[in-house]
Amino acid sequence: MSHRQTTRHTWHHELDDLVRGASGGFLFGIPLLYTMEVWWIGSHASPLRLLLALTLTFGLVLALNRTAGFRRTQDIRLRDAAMDSVEALAIGLVCTALVLTLLREITPATPRDETLGKIIFESVPFALGVALANQFLSGSREGDDATAAQPPAPTRNRQLNATLADIGATLIGATIIAFNIAPTDEVPMLAAASSAPWLLALMAASLLISYGIVFEAGFTRQQQRFQQQGIFQRPLSETVAAYLASLLAALGMLLFFGQLSFDDPWQLWLRYTLILGLPATIGGAAGRLAV
């Protein structure tokens, strides 16, 4: 293998690890990003408290990286685990900042101290999720068993069953996450601060994160998902179909908890549903990993 190929191979593995880590962070950290109490605590936290939060998080992530981590290879040496822990913290901080920006919870007008406090406090479960990525969702791009390489011949009934199983798993995963967020005041608060361009960006982020978790992170049975022969089961079409199912679950929870009524304008329905659609979509992706 030439030097150029070796370099490309190394970067490819590095990118895989980063995507896996970020996906684990989203799966574990997204509910807390919709918790206003954490926003407020972070907004008023002293520098010493922020430093303490970062130090404790680093210690926990370091311990997890010695046993799990987000890389294919397990770090045995303390120095490697420490370097991965710094990366895990960075992934958590960056992804948290991106989502808080999409939700308009931090803007250029937000005071610097408030921005730092929100990002650091919200990134704690995110960084832990990065470090736990391999522990709970490990798999391989080649699949978990020999059947992954030679899937059974598709039949109409098998395609329909596979499609229904994916839709059902998406609805269950999305409903579990949406059930915990829909009755809170965060959705109306975030919806009031959003605008059309940011909602479009939120839709794009929801689709991208869902695709990354299911088809790029290398979690369990990824290759089998590429080979499934359902009605919507191509990576792009499945991602879009799962997003629509997750939005349906989010809308159902908003109606169930009385956050929306039939007297409300459709713009409000759309705004609330897209805001709750982000965590619901991530829950739906987790549901599909389970089937």
C-alpha positions as CSV (number, residue, x, y, z in Angstrom):
1,M,0.0,0.0,0.0
2,S,1.4,3.4,-1.0
3,H,2.0,6.2,1.4
4,R,-1.0,8.1,-0.2
5,Q,-3.3,5.1,0.2
6,T,-2.1,4.6,3.8
7,T,-2.8,8.3,4.6
8,R,-6.3,8.1,3.0
9,H,-7.0,4.9,4.9
10,T,-6.0,6.5,8.2
11,W,-8.2,9.5,7.6
12,H,-11.1,7.3,6.6
13,H,-10.9,5.4,9.9
14,E,-10.5,8.7,11.8
15,L,-13.6,10.1,10.2
16,D,-15.5,6.9,10.9
17,D,-14.5,7.2,14.6
18,L,-15.5,10.8,14.8
19,V,-18.9,10.1,13.2
20,R,-19.5,7.2,15.6
21,G,-18.6,9.3,18.5
22,A,-20.8,12.2,17.5
23,S,-23.7,9.7,16.8
24,G,-23.3,8.3,20.3
25,G,-23.3,11.8,21.7
26,F,-26.6,12.7,20.0
27,L,-28.2,9.5,21.1
28,F,-27.4,10.1,24.8
29,G,-27.3,13.9,25.0
30,I,-30.2,15.2,22.9
31,P,-32.9,15.1,25.6
32,L,-30.9,17.4,27.9
33,L,-30.4,19.9,25.1
34,Y,-34.1,20.6,25.4
35,T,-34.0,21.3,29.2
36,M,-34.3,24.9,30.1
37,E,-33.2,24.4,33.7
38,V,-29.8,23.3,32.4
39,W,-29.7,26.4,30.1
40,W,-30.3,28.6,33.2
41,I,-27.8,26.8,35.4
42,G,-25.2,27.1,32.7
43,S,-26.0,30.7,32.1
44,H,-25.2,31.7,35.7
45,A,-22.4,29.2,36.6
46,S,-19.2,30.7,37.8
47,P,-15.9,30.0,36.0
48,L,-14.8,27.7,38.8
49,R,-18.0,25.7,38.5
50,L,-17.5,25.4,34.8
51,L,-14.0,24.2,35.2
52,L,-15.1,21.7,37.8
53,A,-17.8,20.4,35.4
54,L,-15.2,20.0,32.6
55,T,-12.7,18.3,35.0
56,L,-15.3,15.8,36.3
57,T,-16.6,15.1,32.8
58,F,-13.0,14.5,31.6
59,G,-12.5,12.0,34.5
60,L,-15.6,10.1,33.7
61,V,-14.9,10.0,29.9
62,L,-11.3,8.9,30.6
63,A,-12.6,6.0,32.7
64,L,-15.1,5.0,30.0
65,N,-12.4,5.2,27.3
66,R,-10.3,2.6,29.1
67,T,-13.2,0.1,28.7
68,A,-15.4,1.3,25.8
69,G,-14.7,4.6,23.9
70,F,-15.8,5.5,20.4
71,R,-13.0,4.0,18.4
72,R,-12.8,0.5,16.9
73,T,-9.5,-0.1,18.8
74,Q,-9.7,-0.1,22.6
75,D,-7.2,2.2,24.2
76,I,-5.1,0.2,26.6
77,R,-2.4,2.9,27.3
78,L,-3.4,5.7,29.6
79,R,-1.9,8.3,27.2
80,D,-4.0,7.2,24.3
81,A,-7.2,7.1,26.4
82,A,-6.4,10.6,27.7
83,M,-6.0,11.9,24.1
84,D,-9.3,10.2,23.1
85,S,-11.0,11.8,26.1
86,V,-9.9,15.2,24.9
87,E,-11.4,14.4,21.5
88,A,-14.6,13.1,23.1
89,L,-14.9,16.4,25.1
90,A,-14.3,18.4,22.0
91,I,-16.9,16.4,20.0
92,G,-19.4,17.0,22.8
93,L,-18.7,20.7,23.0
94,V,-18.8,21.3,19.2
95,C,-22.0,19.3,18.6
96,T,-23.7,20.9,21.6
97,A,-22.8,24.3,20.3
98,L,-24.1,23.5,16.8
99,V,-27.5,22.2,18.2
100,L,-27.9,25.1,20.6
101,T,-27.2,27.5,17.6
102,L,-29.8,25.7,15.5
103,L,-32.3,26.0,18.3
104,R,-31.4,29.8,18.6
105,E,-30.6,29.2,22.3
106,I,-27.2,30.8,21.7
107,T,-26.8,33.6,19.1
108,P,-24.1,36.2,18.4
109,A,-25.9,38.5,20.8
110,T,-25.7,36.0,23.7
111,P,-23.1,37.1,26.3
112,R,-19.9,35.1,26.1
113,D,-20.1,33.8,29.7
114,E,-23.7,32.7,29.2
115,T,-22.8,30.9,25.9
116,L,-19.8,29.1,27.5
117,G,-21.9,28.0,30.5
118,K,-24.7,26.6,28.3
119,I,-22.4,24.7,26.1
120,I,-20.3,23.2,28.9
121,F,-23.2,22.1,31.0
122,E,-25.2,20.7,28.1
123,S,-22.1,18.9,26.7
124,V,-21.7,16.7,29.8
125,P,-24.1,13.9,28.8
126,F,-23.0,14.4,25.2
127,A,-19.4,13.7,26.0
128,L,-20.4,10.6,28.0
129,G,-22.5,9.4,25.0
130,V,-19.4,9.7,22.8
131,A,-17.4,7.6,25.3
132,L,-20.2,5.0,25.5
133,A,-20.7,4.7,21.7
134,N,-18.9,1.3,21.4
135,Q,-20.3,-0.1,24.7
136,F,-23.9,-0.1,23.7
137,L,-24.0,0.2,20.0
138,S,-21.0,-1.6,18.7
139,G,-21.2,-3.5,15.5
140,S,-19.3,-3.7,12.3
141,R,-19.7,-2.4,8.8
142,E,-19.7,-6.1,7.6
143,G,-22.6,-7.1,9.9
144,D,-22.9,-9.4,12.9
145,D,-23.1,-12.7,11.3
146,A,-22.6,-14.6,8.0
147,T,-26.1,-13.9,6.8
148,A,-25.2,-10.3,6.4
149,A,-23.1,-11.1,3.4
150,Q,-25.8,-13.2,1.7
151,P,-29.3,-11.8,2.5
152,P,-32.2,-14.0,1.6
153,A,-33.8,-13.4,-1.7
154,P,-36.4,-10.6,-1.4
155,T,-40.0,-11.4,-1.7
156,R,-43.0,-9.1,-1.6
157,N,-44.0,-10.2,1.9
158,R,-40.4,-10.0,3.2
159,Q,-40.1,-6.4,1.8
160,L,-43.4,-5.4,3.3
161,N,-42.5,-6.9,6.7
162,A,-39.1,-5.3,6.7
163,T,-40.6,-1.9,5.9
164,L,-43.3,-2.2,8.6
165,A,-40.7,-3.3,11.1
166,D,-38.6,-0.2,10.4
167,I,-41.6,2.1,10.5
168,G,-42.8,0.6,13.8
169,A,-39.3,0.8,15.3
170,T,-39.0,4.4,14.2
171,L,-42.4,5.3,15.7
172,I,-41.6,3.6,19.0
173,G,-38.2,5.2,19.3
174,A,-39.4,8.6,18.3
175,T,-42.4,8.4,20.6
176,I,-40.3,7.5,23.6
177,I,-38.1,10.6,23.2
178,A,-41.0,12.9,22.2
179,F,-43.1,11.7,25.1
180,N,-40.4,13.1,27.5
181,I,-40.1,16.5,25.8
182,A,-43.5,17.3,24.3
183,P,-45.3,18.3,27.6
184,T,-42.5,20.7,28.7
185,D,-42.4,24.5,28.0
186,E,-39.2,24.2,26.0
187,V,-40.9,23.5,22.7
188,P,-43.1,26.6,22.7
189,M,-40.1,28.7,23.9
190,L,-37.8,27.4,21.2
191,A,-40.5,27.7,18.5
192,A,-41.0,31.4,19.4
193,A,-37.3,32.1,18.8
194,S,-37.1,30.2,15.5
195,S,-37.5,31.5,11.9
196,A,-38.0,29.8,8.6
197,P,-34.3,29.6,7.6
198,W,-33.4,28.1,10.9
199,L,-36.3,25.6,10.7
200,L,-35.0,24.5,7.3
201,A,-31.5,24.1,8.8
202,L,-33.0,22.1,11.6
203,M,-34.7,19.8,9.1
204,A,-31.4,19.3,7.3
205,A,-29.6,18.6,10.5
206,S,-32.3,16.1,11.6
207,L,-31.9,14.2,8.3
208,L,-28.1,14.3,8.4
209,I,-27.9,13.1,12.0
210,S,-30.4,10.3,11.3
211,Y,-28.4,9.1,8.3
212,G,-25.1,9.3,10.2
213,I,-26.4,7.2,13.1
214,V,-27.9,4.5,11.0
215,F,-25.7,4.3,7.9
216,E,-22.4,5.9,8.7
217,A,-21.5,5.4,12.4
218,G,-20.7,1.7,12.0
219,F,-23.2,0.7,14.7
220,T,-24.7,-2.7,15.0
221,R,-25.9,-4.4,11.7
222,Q,-25.1,-1.4,9.5
223,Q,-24.2,-3.6,6.5
224,Q,-27.4,-5.5,6.9
225,R,-29.4,-2.3,6.7
226,F,-27.7,-1.4,3.4
227,Q,-28.8,-4.8,2.0
228,Q,-32.4,-4.9,3.2
229,Q,-35.0,-4.9,0.4
230,G,-37.9,-3.0,1.7
231,I,-40.2,-0.5,-0.1
232,F,-38.3,2.5,1.3
233,Q,-35.1,0.7,2.4
234,R,-32.5,2.5,0.5
235,P,-30.3,4.8,2.7
236,L,-31.7,8.1,1.4
237,S,-35.3,7.0,1.0
238,E,-35.3,5.2,4.3
239,T,-33.9,8.3,6.1
240,V,-36.6,10.5,4.6
241,A,-39.4,8.0,5.4
242,A,-38.1,7.6,8.9
243,Y,-38.0,11.4,9.3
244,L,-41.6,11.7,8.3
245,A,-42.6,9.0,10.7
246,S,-40.7,10.7,13.5
247,L,-42.5,14.0,12.7
248,L,-45.8,12.1,12.9
249,A,-44.8,10.7,16.3
250,A,-43.8,14.2,17.5
251,L,-47.0,15.7,16.3
252,G,-49.0,13.0,18.0
253,M,-47.3,13.7,21.3
254,L,-47.9,17.4,21.0
255,L,-51.6,16.8,20.4
256,F,-51.7,14.2,23.2
257,F,-50.3,16.7,25.8
258,G,-52.4,19.6,24.6
259,Q,-49.5,21.7,23.2
260,L,-51.4,22.0,20.0
261,S,-55.1,22.2,19.3
262,F,-57.2,22.2,16.1
263,D,-57.8,25.9,16.5
264,D,-54.2,26.7,16.2
265,P,-52.8,27.9,12.8
266,W,-50.9,25.5,10.6
267,Q,-47.8,27.5,10.9
268,L,-47.7,26.8,14.7
269,W,-48.3,23.1,14.1
270,L,-45.4,23.1,11.6
271,R,-43.1,25.1,13.9
272,Y,-43.7,22.9,17.0
273,T,-43.5,19.7,15.1
274,L,-40.1,20.6,13.4
275,I,-38.7,21.7,16.8
276,L,-39.6,18.4,18.5
277,G,-38.8,16.5,15.3
278,L,-35.0,16.7,15.9
279,P,-35.0,14.7,19.1
280,A,-37.8,12.5,17.8
281,T,-35.8,11.7,14.7
282,I,-32.8,10.7,16.8
283,G,-35.0,8.5,18.9
284,G,-36.4,6.9,15.7
285,A,-32.8,6.2,14.5
286,A,-32.1,4.5,17.8
287,G,-35.3,2.4,17.3
288,R,-34.2,1.3,13.9
289,L,-30.8,0.2,15.3
290,A,-32.7,-2.2,17.6
291,V,-34.5,-4.1,14.9
